[in-house]
Amino acid sequence: MTKRKRYSAEFKAKVALEAIREELTTAELSKKYGIHPTMISGWKRAAIANMASAFEGGASSDEPTISEKEVEKLHAKIGQLVVERDFLASASSLILGAGGKKR
């Protein structure tokens, strides 16, 4: 049994762009790249459907926006956790001793 071939996003975009330009037919692109025509049609359809997202303005979807209030809340939580960690470290050294073993 053969494994399915995985194509990179760059390769798919290149083939889809050629299909959108319509300089060659889908059958000719299929022969050129050794890909089934149905795959090329699907990549072309996906490229056209997602093309509008390239022109959307506003904040980048990669970076979530965090308010100043949330940042302060997270800093307070970090401070609390640091205090708890330090307390537990000193308590464990008292219980276990300096060697780290039970007395």
N, C-alpha and C positions, 0 to 999 in steps of 0.2 A: 504494500500500500504506500502511495506517495504522499508526502506532506504537502499541505497547501502553501503556495508561494505567498509571502508577505511583501507588499510593496510599500515603500516609504511615502510619506505625505508629499514630499517634493516631487516624486515621480508621478503620483496620482494627479497632482496639480498641473504638472507639465502636460500630461496626456489629456486631461480635461480641458486645458486651455487650447490645445490644438484642436480638440473636438468642437469647442465653442467657435473658434475661428472659421471652421468648416472649409479649410483649404484642401483637406483630404476627407474622404468618406469614412464612416465608422469602420467599414470593412477594410479599407486601406490602412487605417490606423491599427486595426487588429493585426493585420499581417506585419506591419512595421515593427510593432512592439511585442508581438506574440501573446496578446491578451484577447480574451473572448470579447466580442462586441457588446455583449450585455453589461460587462464590467465597465467598459468605456462609457456607455450610456448612463449608467448609474453614477459614475464619478462626475460626468458632465452635469447631470441633474443636481447632484449635491453641491457642486461648485456654484451653480446658478442660484440655488436656494440660499446659500450662505454668503453670497456676495454682498448683500446689503449690510451685514454686520461689520464689514471692513470700513464702512463709511459712517458708522454711528459715532456721534460725538460724546462728550462727557467723560466721566471717570473711566479709567481702564478697568475691565472686568477681572484682570489678574490680581489687582490689589484691593482687598476689602477696605472699606472706610470705617475707621474707629473714631468715635467721638472723644473729646477731651475728658469727659466725665468717666467714660469707660476706662481710659488710660489711668486716671487717678485711682479708680476702684481696683484695677489690676496691680498697680504699684503698692497699694495698701495690703492686698492679699499676699504679694511677694514678701513684704516686710513682716507680716504675721507668720508666714511659713518659715522665714529665716530665724525668727525668735524661737519658734517651736522646735526647729531643728537643733539650734544651739542648746536649748534647755534639755532636750532628749539626749544629746551627745554628752553633756556634763552629768546628767542623771545616770546614764549607762556606765560612765567611767566610775562613778561612785559605787554602783551596784556590782559591776564586774571587776573593778580594780584597775590598776594601771596596765597590767599585763593582758587585759581583755578576756581573762578566764574567770569563771565563777570561783568565789572563795570557798 
